[in-house]
Amino acid sequence: MASWPSALYGTVLKSGYNETVPENVIRTEMDVGPAKIRRRGTAAVRPFTFNLFLSPTQLLALDTFYVTTLKSGSLSFTFKSPRTQVEGDYQFVAPPSYSPSEQGYIVTCQLELLP
Protein backbone atom coordinates (compact mmCIF):
# COMPACT_ATOMS: atom_id res chain seq x y z
CA MET A 1 0.00 0.00 0.00
CA ALA A 2 1.22 3.50 -0.79
CA SER A 3 2.09 6.03 1.92
CA TRP A 4 1.40 9.77 2.02
CA PRO A 5 4.57 11.59 0.87
CA SER A 6 6.67 12.46 3.94
CA ALA A 7 7.56 15.88 2.45
CA LEU A 8 3.88 16.88 2.73
CA TYR A 9 3.47 16.24 6.47
CA GLY A 10 3.39 19.43 8.49
CA THR A 11 1.72 21.45 5.73
CA VAL A 12 -1.89 21.06 6.97
CA LEU A 13 -3.48 24.43 7.76
CA LYS A 14 -5.82 24.87 10.74
CA SER A 15 -8.15 26.99 8.63
CA GLY A 16 -10.40 24.78 6.55
CA TYR A 17 -9.86 21.62 8.61
CA ASN A 18 -13.08 19.67 9.06
CA GLU A 19 -13.61 16.15 10.39
CA THR A 20 -17.00 14.47 10.70
CA VAL A 21 -18.04 11.57 12.88
CA PRO A 22 -19.02 8.60 10.68
CA GLU A 23 -22.69 8.52 9.75
CA ASN A 24 -23.68 4.93 10.35
CA VAL A 25 -27.43 4.96 11.06
CA ILE A 26 -30.62 4.72 9.06
CA ARG A 27 -33.55 6.84 10.17
CA THR A 28 -37.04 5.74 9.11
CA GLU A 29 -39.96 8.08 9.68
CA MET A 30 -43.11 6.39 10.99
CA ASP A 31 -46.71 7.36 10.22
CA VAL A 32 -47.28 7.81 13.95
CA GLY A 33 -44.76 8.31 16.74
CA PRO A 34 -41.04 8.85 16.76
CA ALA A 35 -38.76 7.80 13.93
CA LYS A 36 -37.03 4.43 14.13
CA ILE A 37 -33.26 4.54 14.07
CA ARG A 38 -30.99 1.58 13.52
CA ARG A 39 -27.32 1.11 12.92
CA ARG A 40 -26.42 0.59 9.27
CA GLY A 41 -23.42 -1.67 9.92
CA THR A 42 -20.45 -2.23 12.15
CA ALA A 43 -18.08 0.11 10.28
CA ALA A 44 -18.30 3.41 8.42
CA VAL A 45 -15.90 5.89 6.83
CA ARG A 46 -14.87 9.11 8.62
CA PRO A 47 -14.75 12.10 6.22
CA PHE A 48 -11.99 14.72 6.41
CA THR A 49 -11.45 17.98 4.55
CA PHE A 50 -8.31 20.04 5.01
CA ASN A 51 -6.10 22.57 3.29
CA LEU A 52 -2.38 22.30 2.68
CA PHE A 53 0.06 25.10 1.98
CA LEU A 54 2.54 23.75 -0.60
CA SER A 55 5.53 25.05 -2.52
CA PRO A 56 5.62 24.39 -6.28
CA THR A 57 7.93 21.40 -5.63
CA GLN A 58 5.59 19.96 -2.98
CA LEU A 59 2.61 20.49 -5.30
CA LEU A 60 4.37 18.46 -7.97
CA ALA A 61 4.97 15.70 -5.39
CA LEU A 62 1.27 15.66 -4.43
CA ASP A 63 0.18 15.67 -8.07
CA THR A 64 2.51 12.75 -8.88
CA PHE A 65 1.34 10.87 -5.79
CA TYR A 66 -2.34 11.30 -6.72
CA VAL A 67 -2.11 10.70 -10.49
CA THR A 68 0.68 8.11 -10.72
CA THR A 69 1.05 6.34 -7.37
CA LEU A 70 -2.67 6.25 -6.51
CA LYS A 71 -3.75 5.80 -10.14
CA SER A 72 -5.88 8.98 -10.18
CA GLY A 73 -7.10 8.40 -6.63
CA SER A 74 -8.38 4.86 -7.18
CA LEU A 75 -6.08 3.30 -4.55
CA SER A 76 -6.00 3.78 -0.78
CA PHE A 77 -2.92 4.85 1.17
CA THR A 78 -1.59 5.19 4.71
CA PHE A 79 -1.74 8.64 6.30
CA LYS A 80 -1.47 10.13 9.81
CA SER A 81 -4.55 11.99 10.97
CA PRO A 82 -3.73 15.70 11.36
CA ARG A 83 -5.76 15.74 14.61
CA THR A 84 -4.68 12.51 16.35
CA GLN A 85 -1.39 11.70 14.55
CA VAL A 86 -2.58 8.08 14.35
CA GLU A 87 -1.84 6.32 11.09
CA GLY A 88 -4.71 4.71 9.18
CA ASP A 89 -5.87 3.71 5.71
CA TYR A 90 -7.38 6.56 3.71
CA GLN A 91 -8.69 7.24 0.23
CA PHE A 92 -9.45 10.41 -1.70
CA VAL A 93 -13.13 11.31 -2.06
CA ALA A 94 -12.38 13.84 -4.83
CA PRO A 95 -9.24 15.00 -6.62
CA PRO A 96 -7.22 17.63 -4.76
CA SER A 97 -7.92 21.19 -5.90
CA TYR A 98 -5.19 23.83 -6.18
CA SER A 99 -5.35 27.62 -5.78
CA PRO A 100 -2.29 29.84 -6.18
CA SER A 101 -1.31 32.11 -3.29
CA GLU A 102 1.45 34.72 -3.01
CA GLN A 103 4.14 32.26 -1.93
CA GLY A 104 2.88 28.88 -3.10
CA TYR A 105 -0.38 26.98 -3.42
CA ILE A 106 -3.36 26.27 -1.18
CA VAL A 107 -4.52 22.72 -1.85
CA THR A 108 -7.86 21.34 -0.63
CA CYS A 109 -8.02 17.60 0.05
CA GLN A 110 -11.11 15.53 0.76
CA LEU A 111 -10.25 12.16 2.29
CA GLU A 112 -12.05 9.46 4.19
CA LEU A 113 -10.63 7.19 6.86
CA LEU A 114 -11.47 3.62 5.96
CA PRO A 115 -12.82 1.22 8.62
N, C-alpha and C positions, 0 to 999 in steps of 0.2 A: 504494500500500500504506500502511496506517496505521502510525503510530509510537507507541511507548510514551509515555504522557504525561510530559513533562519534569519536572513537579512531583513525580513519584513516584520519580525517581532519587535515590539516597542514603538511601532508607528501608529497604533490605534489611538484615535482622538476621543476624549470624553464627550465632546459634543457630537450628537448623532447616534450615540450608543443606545441600543434598545434590545432588551431580551424579554421574551415572553414565556410564561409557564406553559408547558404543553397542554393543548386542548384535547382531552381524551374522554369526553362524555357526549352522549346523545340525549337531547332534550326533546320530549314528545309532549305536545300540548294535548290536554284531554278536553272533551266536551264540557265536563263539569269537574271542578276541583283543581287542585294544583297539578302542574306539569309533572310527568314522570321523567326521572333522570337516571341514566345507567352508564356505567363505564363502557367505553367502546372496546378497549382491549387492555392488555397488560403493559404496553409500551407505546410511546408517542414521541414525535420529534419535538425539539425545543428550538424555535426560531430566534435568530440573532440578526440584527442589522447594526453595522458600525462603519465609521469612516476611518480611512488611513491617510496620513500625509506622506507622500512618497516623492523621492527625487526622480528625475528621468530614468536613471539606471535602475532604481527599485521598481519603477513602473514597468520597465521592460522585463524584469524578473517575474513580476506578477502576471503579466500578459503571457509570457512563455509558459509559466506554471499552469495557467488556466487553459490555454489553447493546446499546448503540446503535451504536457505531463498528464493533465486531467482529461485530455481528449474533449475539449470544449465544455468542460464541466460535467461530463458524464460519469466520472469516477469519484469516489470518496477519498478522503485524505485525513491524516492525523493533524490536530491543531490544538493549541492550549487556549482554553477559554480566557478572554481578556479579564473577566471578573474574578474567576476562581483560580486561574493558572493550572487547572487540571486538564490533562490531555484526553481527548476523545476523538471519535470518528465523526467527521463532518462532511457535508456536501453543499455545493452552491445551489441556491434556489433560482437565481438569475445571474446572468453574466455581470461582472463588476462594471461599474460605470465611472468614467474619469471626467474630472473638471479641472482645467488649469487654474493655478493660483499664482501669486507673484513669485514664489520661490520653488515651486514644484507642482504637484498634482494632489487634489483631494479625490480619493477613490472611495466609492460606496460599495460595500459587500453585503450580500444577503446570504446567510448560511443557515443550516439547520444541523443541530446535534442529533446524531442518529442514536436510536435506543440500543 
